[in-house]
Amino acid sequence: MTGITASGEKKMMLFSGRAFPELGEEIADCLGIEPAPTTAYDFANGEIFVRFLESVRGCDAFVLQSHTAPINQWIMEQLIMVDALKRASAKRITVVAPFFGYARQDKKSRGREPISARLMADLFRTAGANRLMAVDLHTAQSQGFFDGPVDHLFALPILASYLEDKLDVSRVTVVAPDAGRVRVCERWTDRLGCPLAIIHKRRDPDVANQVKVLEVVGQVAGRTCIVVDDMIDTGSTIVNAAETLFDQGADQVIVTATHGVLSGPAVDLLKNSRVGEVIVTNTLPITNEKLFDKLTVLSIAPLIARAINEVFSDGSVTSLFDGAS
């Protein structure tokens, strides 16, 4: 069954791109359906072709694509899928991007720079999307870039539940690796009932992905420190943060992040660091070469499936997080 019907009127259909089909299958299984059959391939010059093999007229379409590498290819494929659905008379189209590409480019830091996160929102709107759904955007205010409803999902309940089952929360300090993560970390402290520490750092504006850690504000000595970030890219920020915490007397350091980008040297840096455990969700595919003993991957599929159900039934996505913070 590729779709489900509510009240004999609306029909839900899930369309999964080629970037991470395993997540699409997992979400579909949670929904009790199958991804809609789709033909997709690349022409010799790299152009993408997509065709859906069933009628989509009048359906409530959810178009899933994880923006993993090669990120531009998969974003383009998702845009083409949305366009095909619009032209085939889908009633409502929701773009589901567990990891929303270009979300970090949400403002101009210097002159003559783009705001690529806004461009992404405009592209999806122009293609025909009525709604966006994403998990842990880099900054919450980027929801305002899209001219329509945005469902901003949080992985906090999944990550926090895992840690609550294995840690003595009375010995935990939640650590924000930079000032931009403080609000998210406050939600963690509300959930766990533990103190907050902040690592004050300054980026080198002339060297990409390089940071200089300056000081720790908060009590971390003798405590289990949970460093909370939205993503782990090259791993340098997290490893520098962990070393700073150990220098300040932390007993152990655990890293949590929603998105495991794990670019370049990230795996080696984390594997060889003093970090005790790295916990991410599967918003992005974690290939075999990115797996290591300290890495724990939790499934985001049940959360996305519940959010899709709420949208389809005109329920409240916000209710999924009541009591989570």
C-alpha positions, 0 to 999 in steps of 0.5 A: 500500500503506497498511501493511506486515506483519512475520512475517505477524502485525503490520501497520504503519499510518501515520495523518497529520493535517492539520497537515503532510501533506507530512511525513506523505507524506515519512515514508511514502515512507521506510517504503515505504507510503502514509498510511492514507486518512482523512476529516477535516473541521471542522464549522461550529462548529469541532468536528473529525470524523475517520474512517478509511477502512480497517480498523485492527483489530489494527494497529500504528498510528502517528499523526503530527501536527506541533503547529504553529499553530493548535496547539490545533486540531491537538492536538485532532485528534490526540487524536480520531484516537487515540480513533478508533483505540482504538475501532476495535481498533487493537492498539497506538497510538503518537503521533508528535509531531515537535514536542510542543506545550506542552513548554516548560510542564514545571514551575511557576515560580511559584504558581498555574501549570499544568504543561501538558506533564504535562496533554498526556501525560495527555490522550494516555494517556487518549485511548488512546495506548500510546507517545509519540515526539517529537524534541528535547523541551524538557527530557528529564525530561518523558518521565516525564510519560507513563505508558508508553514514550517515544521521545525522538529527537535531531536532532543527527546530522542537524544535525551531519553537515551542519555537519561537511561544510562547516566546519573543526571545529578552529575551531568552538566550540559555544555554549549560549544558556542553562544549560538547553541545556548538556547538549545542547551537550555532546553536540555537543562530544563529536561534533565534538571542539570546546570549549563556551561558555555564554551566561549570561542572565536572563529578565525575569519580567514580559515574555514572550520577553524576555531580558537577556544577561549574559556569555559563559563560554568561548573564542569570539574568532576562532572559528566559533560554533555556537549550539545550541537546541531551537527558534527561536520569536520569534528574540530569544534567538538574535539577542541571543546572536549579538550578544553573541558578536560583541561577544566577537570571534567570527569568525562565528555559525551557529545550529542548532535542531531546531524552526523555530517562527519566530513573529512577528518571528523572520524579520525579526530573523534576516534582518537580524542578523549570523548567517551561517546558520540551520539547522532541521529540518522538524519544523514546516512552514516556509511560504513567508513564513518562508523567507529566504536564510540559512535551511537546512531539513533533513529529519527524515523519515528519522530518524522513519521509522527510529524507527518501523521500530524500534518496529514490529519491537521493535528498539532506538530507542536504537541509532539514536543510538549513537556520536552523542554 
